[in-house]
Amino acid sequence: MKTSGKIALTLCTFLLSHLLLTAGEVSLLIKKRYVNFPISHTQERKRMTFQVDGEPDLSIVIRLAPDEAAYWVFKDVSALKGKTLKITYEGNDKGLSKIYQSDEIEGQANLYKEQNRPQFHFTSRRGWINDPNGLIYHEGEYHLFYQHNPFERDWENMHWGHAVSKDLVHWTELPDALFPDHTGTMFSGSTVIDYHNTAGFNRGKTPAMVAAFTAASSDRQVQGIAYSLDRGRTFTKYAKNPVIDSKEKWNSVDTRDPKVFWYAPSNHWVMVLNERDGHSIYTSANLKDWKYESHTTGFWECPELFELPVDGDPKHTKWVMYGASGTYMTGNFDGKVFTPETGKYCYTTGSIYAAQTFTNIPATDGRRIQIGWGRINHPGMPFNGMMMMPTELTLRTTKDGIRLVSVPVREAEVLFTPIRTWHSLSSDEANRQLAEFYTADCLRIQTTIKLSHATDAGFNLFGQRIISYDMNSTTLNGRFYSPQDPTSMELSADIYIDRTSIEVFIDGGLYSYSMERRPDNNNKEGFHFWGNRVEVKELEVYAVNSIW
């Protein structure tokens, strides 16, 4: 009787949970918002496929934990409530029994409180992120799409993740927007609002948000489009994708990362596409049929092309073309051909990569706002990668000509509260004043240093060199940098220190760089100005508020 009772109880529990296990399969009648998956990096990646009510839905690879999980990831299934999700796994199927539904993700109680969670940079709740994609402003929201592997903290399974913000500072993560399909995984791209219904996707007075993306397979990288009628929450892929397949033209698999914008003077769409050794220009009347126009060599990945006024003068503008590495050219653009006039130059270095700018910023604002991927590790965390601070890009006339300038957006100021200010300190005095901040989790420091008897000077944090300025060789952290006054002995820096990263903006944004925060655990000096008889002319410290 006891054995029979146990069998009946087990069967009842089994049916009530709506979970059916067979060899390598599990089926869930979806009643909750999330399905949680245990992950272990001791396991090899194996194929996992999803079917919804018998129809193919998604295919990914995953390191499913058969025993103890290093961390958990999740799939948002809120759109599937009432449907049956069948999961098939080609690896050790012991881990299938650990998959479960919930209205919370595993670890929800500690979310955004983790030890190495950045406090004023966007990170995803779980998984790997890299390039920002589809940056656009629409109906009061800034949209941040991004390369996302929701199933692991390392790169794979490229989806488009999605987050929105009202102020560029506080972000709400939404369900993923684009998913891998039979054409490949979803590599980088851009979004536009098709106000004139050129593609025919609009519904009544609702303009479509159209995404242009790269579908990447082992054989080729092709360009597709998808449209959304619900403010980017869900997308429908165009049935006749791909809209560009140029592998044979370039004899290269490297054809990716479409940046699309409307060129009003000629009344057509422009796509800048990285192909083999540079950026190609394509044009289209309808976002579906594209014509190749021209090519500019010397760039790799993640193209950008936009117009900016010089020194704020709307009658004097230049076009800026750049690639993933932060090098750029300035010149002219006639809607089909970009003609470089100057460059290549570098305005930012370090951990930032694949930066993209927002489209559809209202004319009443007019700023060119950028977000870049931060190639920063977060040890021990169930997420990896981050977005750098949003910055405003401008063109400024300098002693060397017209240059691109990058400074944090004004909206970020709400996060930083000034708490200490000093003037005209020796380096030793400045170091003593900063001692109380040695254990600070996050901090912003603005400073101006003046060299005197030294040809080099700088600023460290527990042995890590944040600033290393060599006036004799005219280098800053190993890169050539010359102040606007070539005889100047001064250097100013605006330093943003988060839990895992450091961003530095030099001389009002004429040059910027970023790095992973890596203190020397054996170093006890904390914040430390160095250099013979260096004067710290200005020093201001700000407390930091969390965006979470």
C-alpha positions as CSV (number, residue, x, y, z in Angstrom):
1,M,0.0,0.0,0.0
2,K,2.8,2.4,0.8
3,T,4.5,1.8,-2.5
4,S,1.2,2.2,-4.4
5,G,0.6,5.4,-2.5
6,K,4.0,6.8,-3.4
7,I,3.4,6.0,-7.0
8,A,0.0,7.7,-7.0
9,L,1.4,10.7,-5.2
10,T,4.3,11.0,-7.7
11,L,2.0,10.7,-10.6
12,C,-0.4,13.3,-9.2
13,T,2.5,15.7,-8.6
14,F,3.8,15.0,-12.1
15,L,0.4,15.8,-13.7
16,L,-0.3,18.9,-11.6
17,S,3.1,20.4,-12.6
18,H,2.2,19.8,-16.3
19,L,5.7,18.4,-16.8
20,L,6.2,15.3,-18.9
21,L,9.7,13.8,-19.1
22,T,10.9,11.4,-21.8
23,A,14.4,10.7,-23.0
24,G,15.9,14.0,-23.9
25,E,12.6,15.9,-23.8
26,V,10.5,17.9,-21.4
27,S,7.1,19.5,-22.1
28,L,5.7,22.4,-20.1
29,L,2.2,23.8,-20.2
30,I,3.1,27.4,-19.8
31,K,1.4,29.1,-16.8
32,K,4.2,31.4,-15.6
33,R,6.3,34.2,-17.0
34,Y,9.8,32.5,-17.0
35,V,11.4,29.2,-17.6
36,N,14.6,28.8,-15.6
37,F,17.6,26.8,-16.7
38,P,20.6,25.6,-14.6
39,I,24.0,26.3,-16.2
40,S,27.4,24.6,-15.6
41,H,30.6,25.4,-17.5
42,T,31.9,21.9,-16.7
43,Q,29.5,20.8,-19.5
44,E,30.0,21.0,-23.2
45,R,27.5,23.0,-25.2
46,K,24.8,20.9,-26.7
47,R,21.9,21.6,-29.0
48,M,18.5,22.5,-27.4
49,T,15.4,23.0,-29.5
50,F,12.0,24.5,-28.6
51,Q,8.6,23.8,-30.1
52,V,5.4,25.7,-29.3
53,D,2.2,23.7,-29.7
54,G,4.2,21.4,-32.1
55,E,5.6,24.2,-34.2
56,P,9.4,25.0,-34.4
57,D,10.3,28.0,-32.3
58,L,14.0,28.2,-31.4
59,S,17.3,26.3,-31.6
60,I,20.3,27.2,-29.4
61,V,23.2,25.6,-27.7
62,I,23.5,25.5,-23.9
63,R,25.6,24.1,-21.1
64,L,22.7,22.5,-19.1
65,A,23.8,21.5,-15.6
66,P,22.9,17.9,-14.7
67,D,23.9,18.5,-11.1
68,E,24.9,21.7,-9.3
69,A,24.4,24.9,-11.3
70,A,27.1,27.6,-11.4
71,Y,24.2,30.0,-12.2
72,W,20.8,30.1,-13.7
73,V,19.5,31.7,-16.9
74,F,15.9,32.1,-18.1
75,K,13.6,32.4,-21.1
76,D,10.7,34.8,-21.0
77,V,7.6,32.9,-22.0
78,S,5.0,35.4,-21.0
79,A,3.7,35.4,-24.6
80,L,3.2,31.6,-24.5
81,K,0.8,31.3,-21.6
82,G,-1.7,28.5,-22.2
83,K,0.6,26.9,-24.8
84,T,2.8,23.8,-24.6
85,L,6.5,24.4,-24.8
86,K,8.4,21.2,-25.8
87,I,12.2,21.3,-25.0
88,T,14.5,18.7,-26.6
89,Y,18.1,18.5,-25.5
90,E,21.0,16.5,-27.1
91,G,23.2,16.5,-24.0
92,N,22.9,14.9,-20.6
93,D,19.2,14.9,-20.1
94,K,19.5,14.8,-16.3
95,G,19.4,18.6,-16.3
96,L,16.0,18.6,-17.9
97,S,14.4,17.7,-14.6
98,K,15.8,20.9,-13.1
99,I,14.1,23.2,-15.6
100,Y,11.1,24.9,-14.0
101,Q,8.5,27.7,-14.5
102,S,8.2,30.7,-12.2
103,D,7.0,34.2,-12.2
104,E,10.5,35.2,-11.0
105,I,13.9,34.4,-12.4
106,E,16.2,32.3,-10.2
107,G,18.1,34.7,-8.0
108,Q,15.5,37.5,-8.3
109,A,15.9,38.5,-4.7
110,N,19.6,39.4,-5.3
111,L,19.1,41.0,-8.7
112,Y,21.2,44.2,-9.3
113,K,22.7,43.7,-5.8
114,E,25.4,41.2,-7.0
115,Q,29.0,41.9,-5.9
116,N,30.3,42.8,-9.3
117,R,27.1,44.3,-10.8
118,P,27.9,47.8,-12.3
119,Q,25.9,50.5,-10.6
120,F,25.7,53.2,-13.3
121,H,26.2,51.2,-16.5
122,F,23.6,49.0,-18.2
123,T,24.0,45.2,-17.9
124,S,21.5,42.5,-18.7
125,R,20.0,40.5,-15.9
126,R,21.5,37.3,-17.2
127,G,23.8,36.2,-20.1
128,W,26.4,37.7,-22.4
129,I,26.0,41.1,-24.1
130,N,28.1,42.9,-26.7
131,D,27.3,45.4,-29.5
132,P,24.5,47.9,-29.0
133,N,22.0,47.6,-31.8
134,G,19.0,49.5,-33.2
135,L,19.5,52.6,-31.0
136,I,16.4,54.8,-31.5
137,Y,14.2,57.3,-29.8
138,H,10.4,56.8,-30.3
139,E,7.3,58.0,-28.4
140,G,9.2,59.1,-25.3
141,E,11.4,56.0,-25.1
142,Y,15.1,55.5,-25.8
143,H,15.5,51.9,-27.2
144,L,18.6,50.0,-26.5
145,F,18.8,46.7,-28.5
146,Y,22.0,44.7,-28.1
147,Q,23.7,41.5,-29.0
148,H,22.6,39.0,-26.3
149,N,23.2,35.4,-25.5
150,P,20.5,34.8,-22.9
151,F,21.6,31.3,-22.2
152,E,25.2,31.8,-21.1
153,R,27.6,34.4,-19.8
154,D,29.9,33.8,-22.9
155,W,29.3,34.7,-26.5
156,E,26.9,32.4,-28.6
157,N,23.3,32.2,-29.7
158,M,23.1,35.8,-30.8
159,H,19.7,37.4,-30.1
160,W,18.7,41.0,-30.0
161,G,18.2,41.9,-26.4
162,H,16.0,45.0,-25.6
163,A,15.8,47.6,-22.9
164,V,14.1,51.0,-22.8
165,S,14.6,54.2,-20.9
166,K,12.9,57.6,-20.4
167,D,16.1,59.4,-19.5
168,L,19.1,57.4,-20.9
169,V,20.1,56.6,-17.3
170,H,17.5,54.2,-15.8
171,W,16.8,51.2,-18.0
172,T,14.0,48.6,-18.0
173,E,15.0,45.3,-19.6
174,L,12.3,43.8,-21.8
175,P,12.0,40.4,-23.5
176,D,14.4,39.7,-26.3
177,A,13.3,41.2,-29.6
178,L,14.9,39.2,-32.4
179,F,15.7,35.5,-32.3
180,P,18.0,33.1,-34.3
181,D,16.2,31.4,-37.2
182,H,17.0,29.2,-40.2
183,T,19.0,31.9,-41.9
184,G,21.3,32.3,-38.9
185,T,21.9,34.0,-35.5
186,M,21.0,37.7,-35.2
187,F,24.1,39.9,-35.6
188,S,24.2,43.7,-35.3
189,G,22.0,46.2,-37.0
190,S,19.9,49.3,-36.6
191,T,16.2,50.5,-36.5
192,V,14.3,53.3,-38.1
193,I,10.7,54.6,-38.0
194,D,9.0,54.3,-41.4
195,Y,6.8,57.4,-41.1
196,H,6.1,57.5,-44.9
197,N,5.1,53.7,-45.0
198,T,7.7,53.1,-47.7
199,A,7.9,49.4,-46.9
200,G,4.1,49.0,-46.5
201,F,4.3,47.6,-43.0
202,N,2.4,50.5,-41.3
203,R,-1.0,49.9,-39.8
204,G,-3.4,52.8,-39.9
205,K,-1.7,55.7,-38.2
206,T,0.9,53.5,-36.5
207,P,4.3,53.7,-38.2
208,A,6.4,50.6,-38.2
209,M,9.7,50.4,-36.4
210,V,11.8,48.6,-38.9
211,A,14.9,46.7,-37.9
212,A,17.8,45.9,-40.3
213,F,20.0,43.1,-39.1
214,T,22.6,40.6,-40.1
215,A,21.6,36.9,-40.1
216,A,24.9,35.0,-39.6
217,S,25.5,31.4,-40.5
218,S,28.7,29.4,-41.0
219,D,28.5,30.0,-44.7
220,R,27.5,33.6,-45.1
221,Q,26.2,36.8,-43.5
222,V,23.1,38.2,-45.1
223,Q,20.9,41.3,-44.3
224,G,17.3,41.0,-43.3
225,I,14.6,43.3,-42.1
226,A,11.8,42.9,-39.5
227,Y,9.0,45.3,-38.4
228,S,7.3,46.1,-35.1
229,L,3.9,47.8,-34.6
230,D,4.0,47.7,-30.8
231,R,7.0,50.0,-30.1
232,G,9.7,47.4,-30.5
233,R,8.2,44.8,-28.1
234,T,7.7,42.2,-30.9
235,F,9.0,42.0,-34.4
236,T,7.7,40.2,-37.6
237,K,10.5,39.2,-40.0
238,Y,10.0,40.1,-43.7
239,A,8.9,37.0,-45.5
240,K,11.3,37.6,-48.4
241,N,14.5,38.0,-46.4
242,P,17.4,38.4,-47.1
243,V,17.2,41.8,-48.7
244,I,21.0,41.8,-49.4
245,D,23.2,38.8,-49.9
246,S,26.6,40.0,-51.1
247,K,29.0,37.2,-50.2
248,E,29.8,36.5,-53.9
249,K,30.3,40.1,-54.8
250,W,33.0,40.6,-52.1
251,N,34.3,37.0,-52.0
252,S,34.0,37.3,-48.2
253,V,31.7,36.0,-45.5
254,D,32.3,39.3,-43.6
255,T,29.3,41.4,-44.8
256,R,27.4,42.7,-41.7
257,D,26.1,45.3,-39.3
258,P,23.7,47.5,-41.4
259,K,23.2,51.0,-40.2
260,V,20.1,52.6,-41.9
261,F,18.9,56.1,-42.0
262,W,16.6,58.4,-44.0
263,Y,18.4,60.8,-46.4
264,A,15.9,63.6,-46.8
265,P,17.6,65.6,-49.6
266,S,17.2,62.7,-52.0
267,N,14.1,61.2,-50.4
268,H,15.6,57.7,-49.9
269,W,16.9,55.3,-47.4
270,V,20.7,54.8,-46.9
271,M,22.3,51.7,-45.6
272,V,25.9,51.7,-44.5
273,L,27.1,48.1,-44.5
274,N,30.5,46.8,-43.5
275,E,31.8,44.6,-46.3
276,R,35.2,42.9,-46.3
277,D,37.6,45.8,-46.0
278,G,35.4,48.9,-45.4
279,H,31.9,50.5,-45.4
280,S,29.6,50.2,-48.4
281,I,26.7,52.6,-49.2
282,Y,23.4,51.2,-50.4
283,T,20.2,53.1,-51.2
284,S,16.5,52.1,-51.2
285,A,13.1,53.6,-51.7
286,N,11.3,51.0,-49.6
287,L,13.8,49.2,-47.2
288,K,13.3,46.0,-49.2
289,D,15.1,46.6,-52.5
290,W,18.7,47.9,-52.2
291,K,21.1,49.3,-54.7
292,Y,24.9,49.3,-54.2
293,E,26.4,52.8,-54.6
294,S,29.9,53.1,-53.2
295,H,32.6,51.8,-50.8
296,T,35.0,53.4,-48.4
297,T,37.9,51.2,-47.3
298,G,39.7,51.2,-44.0
299,F,37.0,50.2,-41.5
300,W,36.0,47.0,-39.8
301,E,32.5,46.2,-38.4
302,C,29.7,48.3,-37.0
303,P,29.6,51.2,-39.4
304,E,28.2,54.7,-38.6
305,L,27.6,57.7,-40.8
306,F,26.0,60.9,-39.6
307,E,26.1,64.7,-40.0
308,L,27.1,67.1,-37.3
309,P,27.4,70.9,-37.1
310,V,31.0,72.2,-36.5
311,D,31.2,74.3,-33.3
312,G,27.4,74.2,-33.1
313,D,27.0,76.1,-36.4
314,P,24.1,74.6,-38.4
315,K,25.4,76.3,-41.6
316,H,28.7,74.6,-41.3
317,T,28.4,70.8,-41.1
318,K,30.5,67.7,-41.8
319,W,29.7,64.0,-42.1
320,V,31.4,61.6,-39.8
321,M,32.1,57.9,-40.7
322,Y,33.4,55.5,-38.2
323,G,33.8,51.8,-37.4
324,A,33.9,49.6,-34.4
325,S,37.3,50.6,-33.2
326,G,36.6,54.3,-32.6
327,T,38.6,55.6,-35.6
328,Y,36.8,58.1,-37.8
329,M,37.0,60.2,-40.9
330,T,35.2,63.5,-41.6
331,G,34.0,64.6,-45.0
332,N,31.0,65.1,-47.3
333,F,28.1,62.9,-48.2
334,D,25.7,63.3,-51.2
335,G,23.3,60.5,-50.3
336,K,25.3,57.9,-52.3
337,V,29.0,58.6,-51.8
338,F,31.0,59.5,-48.7
339,T,34.0,61.6,-49.7
340,P,36.6,61.7,-46.9
341,E,38.4,65.1,-46.3
342,T,40.3,64.3,-43.1
343,G,41.3,61.3,-41.0
344,K,41.6,58.7,-39.8
345,Y,41.6,60.0,-36.3
346,C,40.8,58.4,-32.9
347,Y,38.6,60.0,-30.3
348,T,38.2,57.1,-27.9
349,T,40.1,54.0,-26.9
350,G,40.2,51.2,-24.4
351,S,37.4,48.8,-23.5
352,I,34.8,50.6,-25.7
353,Y,33.9,48.9,-29.0
354,A,31.2,48.8,-31.6
355,A,29.6,52.1,-30.5
356,Q,26.4,53.2,-32.2
357,T,24.3,56.4,-32.2
358,F,20.6,57.0,-31.8
359,T,18.4,57.8,-34.7
360,N,15.1,59.7,-34.6
361,I,16.2,62.1,-31.9
362,P,13.7,65.0,-32.0
363,A,14.9,68.1,-33.9
364,T,14.1,70.2,-30.7
365,D,16.9,68.2,-29.0
366,G,19.3,67.7,-32.0
367,R,22.0,65.8,-30.1
368,R,24.0,62.9,-31.6
369,I,24.0,60.4,-28.7
370,Q,26.2,57.4,-28.6
371,I,26.4,54.2,-26.6
372,G,29.3,51.7,-26.9
373,W,29.8,48.2,-25.7
374,G,32.2,47.9,-22.8
375,R,34.4,44.8,-23.1
376,I,34.5,44.4,-19.4
377,N,34.5,41.1,-17.4
378,H,32.4,40.6,-14.3
379,P,34.0,37.7,-12.4
380,G,31.7,35.2,-10.8
381,M,28.6,36.8,-12.2
382,P,25.7,35.3,-14.3
383,F,26.2,38.1,-16.8
384,N,29.0,39.5,-18.8
385,G,29.7,42.6,-20.8
386,M,28.2,46.0,-20.3
387,M,27.2,49.3,-22.0
388,M,29.5,52.3,-21.5
389,M,28.0,55.6,-20.4
390,P,25.8,57.4,-23.1
391,T,27.8,60.3,-24.5
392,E,27.0,63.3,-26.7
393,L,29.2,63.6,-29.8
394,T,30.1,67.0,-31.3
395,L,32.5,68.4,-33.8
396,R,34.9,71.0,-32.5
397,T,37.5,73.1,-34.3
398,T,40.9,72.4,-32.6
399,K,44.5,73.4,-33.3
400,D,44.8,70.2,-35.4
401,G,41.5,70.8,-37.3
402,I,38.0,69.6,-36.9
403,R,37.8,66.8,-34.3
404,L,35.1,64.6,-32.7
405,V,34.4,65.2,-29.1
406,S,32.6,62.9,-26.6
407,V,31.2,63.8,-23.2
408,P,28.7,62.0,-20.9
409,V,25.1,63.1,-21.6
410,R,23.7,65.8,-19.3
411,E,21.0,63.4,-18.1
412,A,23.7,61.5,-16.2
413,E,24.4,64.4,-13.9
414,V,21.5,63.2,-11.6
415,L,23.6,60.3,-10.5
416,F,26.5,62.3,-9.1
417,T,26.5,64.5,-6.0
418,P,29.5,66.7,-5.2
419,I,30.8,66.0,-1.7
420,R,34.3,67.4,-1.5
421,T,36.2,70.2,-3.3
422,W,39.8,71.3,-3.0
423,H,42.1,73.8,-4.9
424,S,45.8,74.1,-5.3
425,L,47.0,71.0,-3.5
426,S,50.4,69.3,-3.6
427,S,50.2,65.7,-4.7
428,D,50.9,64.5,-1.2
429,E,48.1,66.7,0.2
430,A,45.7,65.5,-2.4
431,N,46.5,61.9,-1.6
432,R,45.8,62.5,2.1
433,Q,42.5,64.1,1.3
434,L,41.4,61.2,-0.9
435,A,42.3,58.6,1.8
436,E,38.7,58.5,3.1
437,F,37.5,57.2,-0.4
438,Y,39.8,54.2,-0.7
439,T,37.0,51.8,0.0
440,A,34.4,53.6,-2.2
441,D,32.3,51.2,-4.3
442,C,31.8,53.8,-7.1
443,L,33.0,57.4,-7.4
444,R,33.4,60.3,-9.8
445,I,36.5,62.4,-9.6
446,Q,37.2,65.6,-11.5
447,T,40.8,67.0,-11.4
448,T,43.2,69.3,-13.1
449,I,46.9,68.6,-12.6
450,K,49.9,70.9,-13.5
451,L,53.3,69.6,-14.1
452,S,56.4,71.6,-13.0
453,H,59.7,69.8,-12.3
454,A,58.4,66.5,-13.8
455,T,58.0,65.5,-17.4
456,D,55.5,62.8,-16.5
457,A,52.8,62.5,-13.9
458,G,49.6,60.7,-13.2
459,F,47.0,59.2,-11.0
460,N,46.6,55.7,-9.7
461,L,44.0,53.6,-7.9
462,F,45.6,50.8,-5.8
463,G,48.5,50.6,-8.3
464,Q,46.3,50.7,-11.5
465,R,47.3,53.7,-13.6
466,I,44.2,55.7,-14.5
467,I,46.2,58.6,-15.8
468,S,49.8,58.3,-17.1
469,Y,50.8,61.5,-18.9
470,D,54.3,61.9,-20.4
471,M,54.7,65.5,-21.5
472,N,58.1,64.8,-23.1
473,S,56.9,62.0,-25.5
474,T,53.4,63.6,-25.7
475,T,51.6,60.4,-24.7
476,L,48.7,59.7,-22.4
477,N,48.4,56.1,-21.2
478,G,50.7,55.1,-24.1
479,R,48.7,56.9,-26.8
480,F,49.8,60.2,-28.5
481,Y,47.9,63.1,-27.0
482,S,48.8,66.8,-27.4
483,P,46.8,69.5,-25.4
484,Q,45.2,72.4,-27.3
485,D,48.0,74.6,-26.0
486,P,51.1,72.7,-27.0
487,T,53.1,74.4,-24.3
488,S,50.6,73.8,-21.6
489,M,51.7,72.0,-18.4
490,E,48.1,71.1,-17.4
491,L,45.8,68.2,-18.0
492,S,42.2,67.9,-16.9
493,A,40.3,64.7,-16.4
494,D,36.7,63.6,-15.6
495,I,36.9,60.1,-14.1
496,Y,34.0,57.7,-13.6
497,I,34.7,54.7,-11.4
498,D,32.2,51.9,-11.3
499,R,32.6,48.5,-9.7
500,T,34.2,46.9,-12.7
501,S,35.1,49.7,-15.0
502,I,36.8,53.2,-15.2
503,E,36.0,55.8,-17.9
504,V,38.1,58.9,-18.3
505,F,37.3,62.0,-20.4
506,I,40.3,64.3,-21.0
507,D,40.2,68.1,-21.5
508,G,36.4,68.4,-22.0
509,G,36.1,65.2,-24.1
510,L,38.8,65.8,-26.7
511,Y,40.0,62.4,-25.9
512,S,38.5,59.6,-23.8
513,Y,39.3,56.1,-22.8
514,S,38.0,53.3,-20.6
515,M,39.4,50.2,-18.9
516,E,38.5,47.3,-16.6
517,R,38.9,48.2,-13.0
518,R,41.9,46.0,-11.9
519,P,43.4,47.1,-8.6
520,D,46.6,45.4,-7.4
521,N,45.5,43.5,-4.3
522,N,49.0,43.9,-2.8
523,N,49.0,47.7,-3.2
524,K,47.9,49.8,-0.2
525,E,48.3,53.3,-1.5
526,G,44.7,53.8,-2.7
527,F,44.2,56.9,-4.8
528,H,47.6,58.3,-5.6
529,F,48.8,61.3,-7.6
530,W,52.4,60.9,-8.6
531,G,55.1,63.0,-10.3
532,N,57.8,65.4,-9.1
533,R,56.2,68.6,-7.6
534,V,52.9,68.1,-9.3
535,E,50.2,70.6,-8.4
536,V,46.6,69.3,-8.2
537,K,45.0,72.6,-9.2
538,E,41.4,71.3,-9.0
539,L,40.0,68.2,-7.2
540,E,36.4,67.4,-6.8
541,V,34.8,64.2,-5.6
542,Y,31.2,63.0,-6.2
543,A,29.1,60.4,-4.6
544,V,27.3,58.0,-7.0
545,N,23.7,57.0,-7.0
546,S,22.8,53.6,-8.4
547,I,20.6,53.4,-11.6
548,W,18.9,50.3,-10.2
